[in-house]
């Protein structure tokens, strides 16, 4: 009998079930978590210094006070949320053995790298336009230039950390691909058509998670810009947040249960959402409220474009998922994650520390 399968002790090599089940995900999660913690710390420090130092508003020659601090602090808050969001998605991808989500995180990190580079210029503008001297708008006599010298190294460190995370996650995605593909093979069997359907389903679920971040991120930034609380556009933007969350939850629920009517209704809502974001994008450059968006138009434009692209891709994948209804995928999607007898045996052997041979009760050939 092959000792690699029913050996006297747990396999400790890099090809052992223990390594594949436990060590490889841990080796992925721990460095990623440490790097994200560094980025989160840097972002939080910049947020705190910016809030404490920059005055509440800048008074121009006409005596009008412009609050240039709120948009920047909102962007920093979203950036902090992005660090936490990524960490949760990394854990979720490893838990579900979803390589697609890991690859999606690589793209997400690349987009956040672009966003962090834009933030450097926008924060610099906010610092330079802030009032200095001992004025009513700046009673504590803070020096904006001194603040810039303090936070600039942290602003540079954030894109560097994101770049390292992106490179590491790309390597991890490549290493995990074979292992997760083997897990799917055992879960779905060798049916290539069924594996393709399951792959499309995984892509769709991963897209919904990234849609959530960019939908919410764009909407929150827009709310900060619309300072007129009694404006109808402000109220409609508030309503969009819970509606978006409900749509994304319904999309996942209808797809898992292969409900064609519900899935069709969700796709129609996607087109409505696409029209909404295109309207917002055009409104930032045309109309009577262009001046409202000048201070944050670059980041809002990036979020809007990414959201529109994600929506178009989501619509296409949702249609493909609906075409795969009633073809046998539902039972694989809704059942609990299968337990691999070989892996379970090796983990029990490792935990007990005994040399007893306990082969699985039977072997199945897919």
N, C-alpha and C positions, 0 to 999 in steps of 0.2 A: 504494500500500500504506500502511496506517495506520502512522505512525511510532510510535504508542503500543504496537504489537505487535512490530514488527521495526525499531525505531529504531536510530539509529547509535550510541547509547550506552545505558548503564543508566538506567532510570527512577528518579529520585530522589524523586518526589513521594509523597504519603501514600497514593496509590492504586496505586503500583507494586508488582509482585511482590516486589521486594527489601524494600520497607517491610513488606509483609504477612508475608513469610517470616522476616525477620531483625529488623528494627528494632522492629516492634510487640511481639513477644515479649520482646526485650531491654528495651524501655521499660516493660514490665510487670514483668519479673523484677528489674531493678536497684533501682527505688524500693521494691518490696516487700521485697527482701532487706535494704536499708538500714534500713527501719523495723523489720523483724523482728530485725535485729542489735541495734538499740537496745533493743527489748523483752527480748531474750535477755540483754543486758548488765545491764539493770536487775534482772531476775529473779535472775541469777547473783550480783550484788552483795548483794541482800537475803538470798539463801541463805547466802552466806559470812558476812555479819555476824550473821545469826541463829544459825548454827552456832557461831561463835566467842564469842558474847556470852551467849546464854541458857544457864543451867546445865542439867546433865543431867536433873535432876528437881526436883520441888517436894515438900518434906516437910510434911505436914499435922500437926495437933495430936496425932494418934495415932502419929506417927512413920513413917507409910506414905509412901513416895516415889512420886509419880505422874509419869511421864515425859510431859510435855506438849510436848516438843520434836520427838519422832519424827513424829507425824502432820503437823505443820506443815512440817517439812523434806521430808517425802514429797510434800506438795502442791506445794511449790515445785519439787521435782525433776520432777514431772509437768508443771508449767507450762513448765519449761525444755524438756522433751521435746516439748511442744505447739508451741513455737516452731520447733524443728527439723523436726517432722512437717509443719507447714504449709509450710515452705520447700520440702521435698521434693515435697509435693503440688502446689505451684504450678508447679515445674519439670516435674513429671510431666504436669500438665494441659496445659501449653503444648506439651510434646513430643508428646502424643497428640492435640492439638487437641480437647480434651474440654471444651466449654462447661459441661456439666452439673457437672463437677468444680470448675470455677471458681465457679459459683453455690453449690455445696456448701461451698466454702471461705468464701464470704461468710456463710453460715449458721453455719459452724463458728466463725468469728471473733466473731459475735454471741453465741454461747454462751460462748466464752471471755471475752468482755467481762463477762457475768453472773458467771462464775466468779471473775474477778479482783476484782469488786466485793465478793463474799462473802469473799474472802481477806483483805481489809483488816480486816474485823471479827474474823475468826478469829485473825489474827496479832496484832491488838491485845489480844485476850483472853489469848493465850499469853504476850505480853510482860508484861501486867499481873499475871498469876498467878505469874510466875517469881519465885523468891526473890531478895531483894536483901541487901546488906550482906556483910560478910566472914564467911561461914558455910561449913561443910564442903561444902554444895551449890553455893556460889558463891565459890570460893577466890580468884578474881582481883578480887573486889570490883567487878564490873560493875554499872552502874546501868541497870535495864530502861527507865526513863523516858527516859534519855539515848539509849538505842538506838532507842526509838520516834521521837524527834525526828529522828534521822538517817535512818531508813528510810522514814518516812511520805511524804516527797516522791516517792520512787521508787515506792511503792505507788500513789500517785495518778497517776504518769506512765504506768504500765503500762496502765490502762484507756484513757487518752487515746491512747496509741500504737495500741492495738487498735482504737479507734474510727476513727482516721485510716486504718488498714489496711482496715477494713471498708468505709469510704466509697470508698477508692481501688479496692478489688477489685470493688465493685459497678459502678463506672464502667468498669473494665477488662472485666468480664463483658459489659456492654452493647456495648462497642466490638468485642470479639472475636467476638460472636455471629454477625454476618453473615459474617465471614471464615471461621470454623470451619464454619458452615452450608454455605458454598460448597465447602469441602474435602470435607465429607460428601457433598454432591451429586455431586461428581466421583468420589467413591469408591463410592457406592452406586447412582448413577444417579437418574433422576427418578421412580422408583417410590415413591409416597407410602407405600404399605403397608410396603415394605421399609425405608424411612427411619424409620417408626414403630417397627418391630422393632429396628432398630439403636439408636434412641434409648433404648428400654427396656433394651437390653443395656448401654449406657453408664451409665444410671442405676444398674443393678445392680452393675456393677463399681465405680463410685464409692462406693456404699453399703458395699460390703465393706471398702473402705479406711478409711472413717470408723468402721465397726463395730470394726475392729481397735484403733483408738485408745481408744474408750470402753470396750470390753471389757477391754482391758489396764489402762486407768486405774482403773476401778472395782475390778478384782481386786487390783491392787497396794495400793491404799488399804485394802482389806479385810484384806490380809495384815498390814499395819502395826498395825491395830487388834487383831488376834488374836495377842497376844503369847505365848500358851501354845502352844509348839511341838509338844507331844505331843497336842494336841487333834485329834480326828478331822476337825473342820471346817477346821482349818488345813491339814491334809494334802490334803483334797479341794480346797481353794481353790488350792493349789500345782499340783495335777494339771490344774485347769481351764485354766491358761495355755497349755501346749503343745497341749492338745486344741482350744482355741479357734483357735489359729493353723492347725492342720491342717484344721479344718473350713472356715475361710475360703479356704485354698488349694485345697481340694477343690471348694468351691463354684465358684470361678473355672474350674478345670480341667474339671469336668463340664459347665458351661454352654458353654464354648468348643467342646467336642466334641459337644455336644447329646446327652449320655448321660442318658437319661430315668431309668434305675434309680438312678444316682448322684445326680442332681439331686433325685429324690424322697427318697432317704435323707438328703440334706443338709437338706431342708425339715423332715423329721421331727426332725432334730437341732436345728433352729432352735426348734421348739416346746419341746424339752427345755431349751434355753438360756433361753427366755422364762420357763418355770416356775422355773428356777434363780434368775434375777434377781428375779422376783416374791417368791420365798421369802426372798431376802436382804433385800429391801425391807421385808417384813413383820417379819422378825426384828429389824430395827433399832428397831422401836417396840413389839414384844411379845416376851415370853419372859424367861428368866432372865439374858440377857446385854445387856439394854438399856443398863446403865451403861457397858459397854465402848465403845459407839458414841456416847456423848454428845458427846465432844470433837470428833468429825468427822461428826456425823450430817447436818448441813446439806449439806456438799459431797458426801457419799456418796449422799444422797437425790437430789440433782440429777443426779449421774452415773447412778444407777440408773434414774431416770425417763427420761432421754435414751436410755439403752441399751435400755430396754423399748420406747420409741417407735420407735427405729431398727430393732429386731428385728421389730416388727409390719410396718413399711414394707418391710423386706427380705424378709419372708415373702411379702407380696403381690406384690412385683416379681419374686421368684424364681418364683412360680407363673405369672406372665404370661410370663416368659422361657421357661419349659418349654412353655407353650402355643404358643410361636413356633418350637419345634423342627421340623425337617424342612420348612421353608418357604423355604429358599434363603439364609438369613442366614449359615450356617456358613462358606461360601466367602469372604464379605466380612470376617468376624471374624478368620479365621485367616490370611488372606494378608497379606503385608507392606504397609506404608503405600505407596500408589501415588505415583509421581513425576509431577508435573504438567509436561508438556513445555514449556509457556510459562514457568513459573517456573524450570525448570531452565535454559532458554535464557538468561533474564535474569540468573540468578546466575552462569552461566559467562561471560557478557559482562561482568558487573561485575568478576569476579575477574581476567579477562585484561586488562581495560582497553583492549581494542581496539574498533574501530568496525565490525568485520566483521559482516555480516548472516548469521546462521545460522538460518534458519527451521526449525521442527521438520519431521521427515520427512513427517508427514501430520497432518491435523486430524480429530478425531473429533467427531461431533455426537451428544450423548447423547439 
